[in-house]
């Protein structure tokens, strides 16, 4: 995956999640931006994420595995925002 420097950062509220890797998750359906705060303290935004992937992430038994398999390895543009 590559960071896309031309993408505008979207500010959103995140919901806390129970996960060994993820701390909180937010999604803006209008812009298809997924924002994830990791337990490491870093926050990333992922662009062009379909709503079904966000929904799947929120209902996944293992959010870290779901993220890794469907979003991180999905070749979506992303940017570290914190």
Secondary structure, DSSP 8 states (H G I E B T S, - for coil): --B-TTS-------EE---SSEEEEEEETTTTEEEEEETTS-EEEEES--HHHHHHHHH-SSHHHHHHHHTGGGT--EEE--
